[in-house]
Amino acid sequence: MVNPESPRDFDGQKFALGLEDSRNPYDNGGFRYEFFFLPGATAEECITHYRGELAARGTIWHQVRKVAQALKEKDAASEEAVDDSAEARPPGDDDEPHFGVTSEQGLPGFPWVKEAKDWYFTNYRSWLLMYLDADIPRWDSDEDHNVCVVEFDPMPIEWEEGEKARWDPMGHPIRLRYKKARSMVDNEEALTSWMSNRTHSRWAREACEATDIAEDLGWEAW
């Protein structure tokens, strides 16, 4: 939220419900919204803030592995030694940021794209949304607002031999795309459609499944 002034009465749930407006843009459970207020911030400043949060909280994969380990412990006989390999990073994940846990009950981690098939919808590992309008929306039926999708941390595309590169994200470390929140303009998809594409990723499925298991285990925090 880069509004000139941070509102004192901001209601995040109301904002999210108004944005989605019964569009049901997700297939794997609801989105988790996190709002940060950086009045007048640039895209670069928002990215710096995001990376600071990532450094403090890590990725969602740490929590996915933590749930898997807890489930394994529950199923294991009490006398048996428990293998801690569930928390180890699998081969090929060496590029995942792996930060130390700062508390026993930390905030949820951030997305981190791992599999190439997840790259179909974006060639960037990280993204955030900048709400650009000065006013906080009431989301009336005919109301729409301006948002900038900020994508960063590009991933290389492996082209077939002889194939001509159509887009090289490595030449664009930060990509900005301006959208209307709820409607398509000039053949550019609406933000809600862009959000829906995120739900088809492996990280989204794994995060939702881990959250369901954590709730079944009676967890109230990570």
C-alpha positions in Angstrom: 0.0 0.0 0.0 1.9 3.1 -1.2 -0.9 5.5 -0.5 0.3 9.0 0.5 -1.0 8.4 4.0 -1.6 5.2 6.0 -5.2 4.9 7.0 -6.0 4.4 10.7 -9.2 2.4 10.0 -7.9 0.1 7.2 -9.8 -3.2 7.1 -7.7 -5.8 5.3 -10.5 -8.4 5.2 -12.9 -5.9 3.7 -10.4 -4.9 1.1 -9.7 -8.5 0.1 -13.4 -9.5 -0.1 -14.1 -6.4 -2.2 -11.3 -7.1 -4.5 -12.4 -10.7 -5.1 -16.1 -9.8 -5.2 -17.3 -13.4 -5.4 -15.1 -14.1 -8.3 -13.6 -17.2 -6.6 -10.2 -16.7 -8.3 -8.6 -19.6 -6.4 -8.8 -23.4 -6.6 -6.7 -24.4 -3.5 -8.1 -22.4 -0.7 -8.2 -18.7 -0.1 -5.3 -16.3 -0.6 -3.3 -15.1 2.4 -3.1 -11.3 2.1 -0.3 -9.4 3.9 -0.6 -5.6 3.8 2.5 -3.3 4.3 2.1 0.4 4.4 5.0 2.3 2.7 3.6 5.7 1.8 5.0 7.0 -1.5 7.4 4.0 -1.9 8.9 3.1 -5.2 8.9 -0.5 -6.6 12.6 -0.8 -5.6 11.8 0.3 -2.1 8.9 -2.2 -1.9 11.2 -5.0 -3.1 13.8 -4.1 -0.4 11.1 -4.3 2.2 9.9 -7.6 0.9 13.4 -9.1 0.9 13.8 -8.0 4.5 10.6 -9.8 5.4 11.8 -12.9 3.5 15.1 -12.8 5.4 13.4 -12.7 8.7 10.7 -15.3 8.0 12.1 -17.6 5.3 10.0 -19.4 2.6 6.9 -21.6 3.0 9.0 -24.7 2.4 10.5 -24.6 5.8 7.0 -24.8 7.3 5.9 -27.5 4.8 8.8 -29.7 5.9 8.1 -28.9 9.6 4.5 -30.2 9.2 5.7 -33.3 7.4 8.1 -34.0 10.2 5.4 -33.5 12.9 3.1 -35.9 11.0 5.9 -38.4 10.8 6.6 -38.1 14.5 2.9 -38.6 15.3 2.8 -41.8 13.2 6.0 -43.2 14.6 6.2 -45.4 17.6 7.2 -43.4 20.7 10.3 -45.5 21.2 11.5 -45.2 17.7 14.1 -42.7 16.7 12.7 -40.0 14.4 14.6 -39.3 11.3 15.1 -35.5 10.8 15.5 -35.8 7.1 12.1 -34.1 6.5 13.6 -30.8 7.3 16.5 -31.3 5.0 16.3 -29.6 1.6 15.9 -32.1 -1.3 18.5 -32.2 -4.1 18.1 -29.3 -6.5 16.8 -26.9 -3.9 20.2 -25.4 -3.1 19.0 -22.0 -4.4 16.2 -21.8 -1.8 16.8 -19.0 0.7 17.4 -20.9 4.0 17.2 -18.5 6.9 17.4 -19.3 10.6 14.2 -19.6 12.5 13.9 -16.4 14.6 11.3 -17.7 17.0 9.4 -20.9 18.0 6.2 -19.4 16.6 7.1 -17.5 13.5 5.0 -15.8 10.9 4.1 -17.8 7.7 6.9 -18.0 5.2 6.9 -16.5 1.7 6.3 -18.2 -1.7 9.4 -19.6 -3.5 8.9 -21.1 -6.9 10.9 -24.4 -7.4 9.6 -26.4 -10.3 10.0 -25.4 -13.9 6.4 -26.3 -14.6 5.4 -23.6 -12.2 7.2 -21.0 -14.3 4.6 -21.1 -17.1 2.7 -18.3 -15.5 5.6 -16.2 -14.4 9.4 -16.1 -15.1 10.1 -14.6 -11.7 10.4 -16.2 -8.3 9.0 -13.3 -6.3 6.3 -10.8 -6.7 4.3 -8.2 -4.8 1.4 -5.9 -5.6 1.5 -2.1 -5.3 -1.9 -0.4 -4.7 -1.5 2.9 -6.5 -4.6 5.0 -5.9 -4.6 7.6 -3.2 -7.9 6.5 -1.7 -8.8 3.2 -0.1 -11.6 1.6 -2.2 -15.1 1.0 -1.1 -15.4 -1.5 -3.9 -18.8 -0.3 -5.2 -20.2 -2.4 -8.0 -18.9 0.0 -10.8 -15.6 0.8 -9.0 -12.2 -0.3 -10.1 -8.7 0.6 -9.0 -5.1 0.6 -10.2 -2.5 -1.9 -9.2 1.0 -2.6 -10.3 2.3 -6.2 -10.3 6.0 -6.1 -9.4 7.9 -9.2 -10.4 11.5 -9.7 -9.5 14.2 -12.4 -9.0 14.1 -13.7 -12.6 14.5 -17.3 -13.6 16.4 -18.3 -16.8 14.3 -19.9 -19.5 15.8 -23.1 -21.1 15.1 -22.7 -24.8 15.1 -25.7 -27.3 18.1 -25.8 -29.5 17.6 -23.5 -32.4 14.5 -21.9 -30.8 14.4 -18.1 -30.9 14.2 -16.5 -27.5 10.9 -14.6 -27.3 11.4 -13.1 -23.8 14.5 -13.2 -21.6 13.6 -12.3 -18.0 17.3 -12.2 -17.1 17.6 -9.0 -19.0 14.7 -7.5 -16.9 15.5 -8.0 -13.2 12.4 -6.1 -12.3 9.2 -6.2 -14.4 6.3 -3.8 -13.8 2.8 -4.5 -15.1 0.0 -2.1 -14.5 -3.5 -3.5 -14.2 -7.0 -2.8 -13.2 -7.9 -4.7 -10.1 -11.0 -6.3 -11.3 -11.5 -5.7 -15.1 -9.5 -6.5 -18.2 -8.3 -3.4 -20.1 -6.7 -3.4 -23.6 -6.5 -7.2 -23.6 -4.5 -7.1 -20.4 -5.8 -9.5 -17.8 -7.3 -8.2 -14.6 -5.4 -8.6 -11.4 -7.9 -11.2 -10.2 -7.1 -13.3 -13.2 -3.4 -13.0 -12.6 -3.9 -14.0 -9.0 -5.8 -17.1 -10.1 -2.9 -18.3 -12.1 -0.7 -18.4 -9.0 -3.0 -21.1 -7.5 -1.9 -23.7 -10.0 1.6 -23.7 -8.7 3.1 -26.5 -6.6 4.0 -24.2 -3.8 0.4 -23.1 -3.5 -0.9 -26.7 -3.3 1.8 -27.7 -0.8 1.2 -24.7 1.4 -2.6 -25.3 1.5 -2.1 -29.0 2.3 0.4 -28.2 5.0 -1.9 -25.7 6.6 -4.8 -28.2 6.6 -2.6 -30.8 8.3 -1.3 -28.3 10.9 -4.9 -27.5 11.8 -5.7 -31.2 12.1 -2.7 -31.5 14.4 -4.2 -28.8 16.6 -1.5 -26.2 15.8 -2.4 -22.6 16.4 0.8 -21.1 15.1 3.9 -22.1 13.1 
